[in-house]
Amino acid sequence: MDTLHLPTLLAAALLFSSSLALTFDEEATTARRQELSFEHNHHPTDHVHIDIDIDIKIQNPRLLTAHKALHALKDALYSDPNNFTGDWVGPDVCAYNGVFCVPSLHNASESAVATLDMNAADVAGYLPKEIGLLKDLAVLHLNSNRFCGVIPEEIRDMAELYEFDASNNRFVGPFPAALLDVPKLSYLDIRFNDFDGPIPPELFQRPYDAIFLNNNRFTSGIPETIGKSKATVIVLANNELGGCIPRSIGEALETLEQFVFTNNSLTGCLPVEAAHLMNAAVFDVSGNALTGSIPPALAGLYKVEQLDLSSNMFTGDVPGDVCQLPGLANLSVSYNFLTREAAECGALDGNMGRSFHDEANCMGQSRPMQRTADECQPVVSNPVDCTKVEPSSATAAAASGIPATTYAVSATANSISSTADFLSTAANSITAAAATSLPSATADSITVATTGCCAT
């Protein structure tokens, strides 16, 4: 895959229009469709009837199989307002709208369907199991439609598939594990859907170049295997992920360029190993419940351009070396509980078009738009010491099969000496968080952050 360009990918991953996002009524309807698809152990495609004229002449067996797959897909649509599939008639599938053919990899004298591009066709329906018959397909673009239901297991049969984009639809169910069996898949984009459940550890052990899972409902923790990923882009933003950021993230130092975990429920300390991501241009963990201090080691992010640590529960200083990173264009530490910042940080704002955001912290009169003393006191007076490191709860949870948050809360019960103090702090912190529009915090989340991930 060509080198991914920062502005394009970041805009695509995070600024994608949400105009087609599900309403509550649509979510209920989608869930009902999924339920219906499994009633009586029947797959919806068991009822598809495909009419093929036995007299049509198709050039080769590959195109004949593609003809069957495409007509199964057309029959699985219940709405096509723009008549995207209107010309999907006759034997010449290579002339169909959105279909592109090339010489077959197995026989250059025969044509094969290599790309199916239904981008923004505004069709509604489901994916039939016959989609797996497109064994020569390298690119499948289904993005920005109204596909619902589950992704069929037969997709694992698409041995040549390199790029799969099903973003901005209404797919449901757990992570489509069949995709993990597609041997050549490199670009995986299933953002803006309604997938739920845990992220499988195997995902990060596949040779993907880009992984977009943002704006779904994935839960549990981030697998420790994330450090094994060879991807240049990993976007997990806007899910329901809990637990810690695994320390293994630093093992992805050679490849990872965009690290976007914003707006989840991540807790614990930011691992210093994250500073090993020397090629990262985007590092965004905003909108979580991370605690402790900002690691000075983040000054090792030599290529970072966008560094967003906002809307967490960081305390202590903003390190001057971090503010002096040479390529830094935007640094945000706003909506935390920071008490000091180096002089280099203030000089960053407005310098050569760069920006620095530090509002809603605990810096008193030294900076504008800060929190009140009453808001700051419960958190600032009980800072988390991230130097007292324990194994990540996400590691143990993954091994046990227990959701990371549940596992960490259980571990808290064993920390008798500190539990009472931290629960008291949690109650005060929750009040402060509610008053200052922080991400929602609970006693469990704060306890996890303090005892289950990184500190004792």
N, C-alpha and C positions, 0 to 999 in steps of 0.2 A: 504494500500500500504506500502511496506517496506520502511524503512527510506531511504531518498534519499542521496546519497553520493556526497559531494561537487565536487571532481575532475571530476567524471563521468558526472554529470549533467551540470556543467559549460562548459566542453568540448563539450558536446552534444548540448548545447544551443547556444554557441557563436563561437565555432571553427568548426562547422559542415561544411563540404566541400560545397562550392557554385558552384561546377562544373556543377550542373544541373540547375542553376539559369536561369531565362528567359532572352533571348536576346530581343532586341526591336522588331525584326521581329516576334519572338514567342509570345511576348505580344500582338501584333496586331492580330495574328492568334487566340490566346486564347480569346481575347475580341470578335472577330467575332463569335467564337463558342458559346460564351455565348449569343450573340445577336440572333443567329440562334435558340438557344434552347428555346427562348421565342416567336419567330415569330408565329403569328396566334394563340397565347395562347396555344400552344401545348408543352407538356413536351417531351423531346427526347425519353423517355422510352415508350411513347404512340405508337411508331413504332417498338418496339422490338418484334420479333416473336420467341417464345420458343417452340421447338419440344420436347415433352416428350412421350416416348413410353408407351402406356397405359398398356402394358403387363409386364413392369418391376415390380419387387417386392421390396418394400422398407419396412424396419423393422417396422416403426411406423410413425404416422402422423407428428411428429416433424421433422424427417429426410426427409419426403416427401416435407414438406414446405421448408426445407433448400435446397433440391435438386432444387426446382424451383428458389430460390433466387440465388444460385450459378451459375446456367445455364443462368439466366438473366444477371448476372455480366459478365460471359464469353462472351456472345453475345454482350455486350456493349463495349468490347475491340476491337480496330481496329489495334492493334499491340501487338504482344507477341513474341519478337525475341528470347527469351530463352525458349520458349515453356513451360512456367510455368504452364499453364492450360491444357497442353497436355493430362494429365491423368484424367481430369475432365470428365469422361465418365462412364456410367454404374450407377447402383443404390447405390453402397456403397460410399456415400459421405465422410464417415469417413476415407476413404483411399485416398482421393484427396490430392494432393500436397498443403501444407499450411493449411490444415483443421485438427482440433483436436477436438475429441469428448470426453465427459465425461458422467457419469450417470446424467440424468435430475434432476434438483432441485425439480421438481414437481412429478417425478415418477422414483425412483432409478432403476427400472427394465428396463427403456428405455434409450437409448443413445440420446444425443443431441449435436449439434455443439456448442462448447464453445469458440473456438478461430479460427480466420481467419488471418493468417500471410502472407502477400504478400510483406514483407520487401525487397526492392531492386530487385524486380522482373523485373523491367524495362518495365512494360506493359504500354500501352497508351489506353485511353478511358475515359468513364465517369461512374459515379455511377448511376445505375438504381434505380428507386423507389422501386423495389423488395428487395433491401438491407434491408429494414425495416422488411422483413419477418423473418430475423434471430433473433427471439425474445429470444433465449437462449444464444446468443453470449455475452461473457463477455469481450473479447479482440478483437479489430479490428485494425490491423496494415496494413496501406496502404502506409507507408512512402517510399520515394525515388523511385517514379515511375513517370509516365507522365499523371496522371489523370487530366482532365480539366473540365470546366463547374462548376456547382454549386453542393453543397452537398444537396441531396434531403430531403424534409421535413419529409419523411417517416422514417428517422433515429430516430425520436422521439419515434417510436414504439419499439425500442430495449430496453426493460425494464430491462434487466440484464447487459447492457453494462457498464463496469467499466473503461476500458482503451481505449481511441480513439487516434490514431496517424495517421494523414494524412499529416505529414510534408513532405516538399521537393517534392511538386507536382506543379500543375498549376491550382489549384482551384481559382475561381474568385467570385466576388459578395460581398455583405455585410457579416458581421459576421453571420455564420449559426445559426440562433436563435433556430432552432429545437433542437440543442444540449442542450439548457437550459432546455428542457423538459425531458431529459433522467434522470430518478430518481437516478440511482446508479453511475453515471459517477463521477470518481475521478481524472483521469489523462487526461488532454486535451492538445493535441499538434497539432497545425495547423501552425507552423512556416514555413518559406520559401515557401509561396504561393503568391497569388495576391489578397487577401481579402482587402477590403477598407471600408471607412465609419467609423462611430463612434463605439467605444467599448460599448456594452450595459451595463448599470449599474447593471443589474441582474446577470451578470457574476460573480461578486465578492460576491454575496449573495448565491451562490451555494456551497455545501460542497466539493469543489475540493481540492486536495492535491498538484497538480502541474498545472500551467497555462503557456503555451509557445505560445505567439503570435508574437514572433519576426520575422523580415524580411518579413513584409507584407506592406500594405499601409494604415493602420488605421490612421484616422485623428481625429480632434476635441480634446477634453481634456480627461484627466484621470478621470473617475468617482469618486465622493466623496465616493462611496460605497466600494472603495478599502480597506478601514479600516475595513470592515466587513469580509474580506476574511480570511478563515482558511487555506489557502495554505501555504506550506513551501517554494515554489518557484514561483515567478512571474517574467517572462521575457517579457518585452515589447520593447526590443531594436530594432533599425533599422526600425522604422515606421515614421509616419509624425505627431506625437502627439504634440499638442501645449498646451499653458496655463501653469498653475502651478502644482506642485506636491501637491496634497491635504494634508492639515494638518491632516486629518483623518488617514493618513498612520500609524501614531503612535499607532493606536488602534489595529493593527495587531501584537502587541508586543510578544504574546505568541507563535506564530507559524512561522512567516516569517523568513526564513533562507537565502534566496537568492533574492535580490532586484536589478534587472538589467533593467535600463531605458535608456541605452546609445544610442547615435545617434538618437535623436528626435529633436524637436524644443521647448523644455520646457523652460519656462521663469520664472521670479520672484525669490524670495529668497528660499533657501533650508529651509524647515520648521524645527524648532527645535524639533518638535514632532517626526521627523524621528529618533532622538536619543533614543527613547523608544524601538526601535527594538533590544532588548537585546540579542536575539538569532541569529541575522543576521551574517552570515559568509562572505557573498559577498554583498557589497553595491556599486553599480556602476551607477553614473549619468553623466558620461563623455559624451562629444560631444553634449552639449545642449547650452543654452544661459542663464544659471542661474546667478544671480547677488547677490550683497551684500557680506557680510563676511561669512567665514566658521564658522558655529556655534561651539563654544567651547563645547557645550553640546554633540557633536558627540563622546566625550570621554566616553559616556554611552554605546557605541557599544562594550561591553566587549568581545564578541566572534568574532568580525570581523577579517577576515584574508586578504581579498582583499578590499581596499577602494580606489575607483577611482573617483576623482573630476575633472579630467583634461578636457581641452578644453571647458571651460565655461568663465564667465566674473567675477569671484570672485575677490574681492579686500581685502586689509587689511592684517592680519597676518595668518600664519599657526599655530594653537594653539599647544603648547607643549604637553598638555595632550592627544591630539589626536595622536601625534607621539609616545606616550608612551603606547598605547593600548597593552596589554600583548600578544595577539595572532596575531598581525599585521605582515603579511609577505610581503605585497606590498602596498605602499601608493604612489599615483600619484596625484600631484596638478599642473602638467605642463600645459602650454598654458592657463594661466589665467592672472590676473593683480595684483597679490599679491606683497606686498612691503617688507614684513618681514617674517621670520620664526624663531621659537624657536630653541635654541641650540640642544634640544633633537631630532629635525627632522634630522639635519645633521648627528647625531650619528647613526641614523637608517640605513642609506645606507651601505650595506655590512656587517652589524652586524648580525651574526648567519644566514647568507644566506638571509637576508631580503633586500628589495630594496626600494629606495625613489627617486622619479622623480620630479624635480622642475624647469626644463628648461622652457624658454620662459615665464618668469614672469617679474616683474619690481623691482628686488632686486639690481639693479646697479652692482657695482663691487664686491659685497659680494658673489655672486654666478655666476658660468659660464653660458654661453649661454642664456643671458637674453635679453629682448626686449630693443629697443632704447628708449630714453626719449621721442621722438616725438610720438612713438607708445603708450606709457603709459599715457602721459599727459591727453588726452581727457577723459579717463575712471577714472584714479586715482584721478583727480581733481574734479570729480563729483560722489563720492561714494554713493551707495544706502543704506539708513538706514533701516535695516530690523526690527528694534524695533518699527517702526510705522506701526503696522499691520492693514490691512483691511481684510474683508472676501475674500476668494479666488474667483477669477473670474470664476473658473471652477465650483464652487458651483452654482452661479447665472446662468451661461450658461446652466448647466445641467437642472436646473429648468425651464428655458425658452425655451429650445430646440434649442438655438442659439449656433453655434460653439464657443468654448471658446475664440479663438483668436479674432473673430469678436466682441464678447460681450465685451472683454477687451478693444479693440480699441474704441468701442462706449463709454465705461466708461471714457476713456481718455479725450474725448471731454468735459466732465464735470469738469475736473481738470484744469481749465483755468490758475490758478496761476502758475502751474508748467510745462505746456505743452511746452511752447516756449523754456524754458531752456533745457528740456530733448530732444526735437527734434534737437536742436543745438548740444548737446552732441552725439546724435545718429549719426548724419552725420559724425562727426569726428571718432566715434567708428567704423563705417562701414569701413572707409578707413583703419584704423588700423587693423581691422579684416581681410580684404582682403589681406593685406600685410603680415600677419603672419599665414595664413592657418587656421584661426579659422573657426568653423562652420558658414555658411552663416548667416548674421545678416541683418535685415531690420529695417527701422525706426519704423514700427509697432511693431516688436518683442521687440525692446528695450523699447518702450513706454509701452507696456504691462508689461514688467518685472518691470518697475518702478512704474506704477500707478495702474495696474489692479489686482495685486496679493497680494503683501505683504507690500508695502510701499507707503507713501504719500509724 
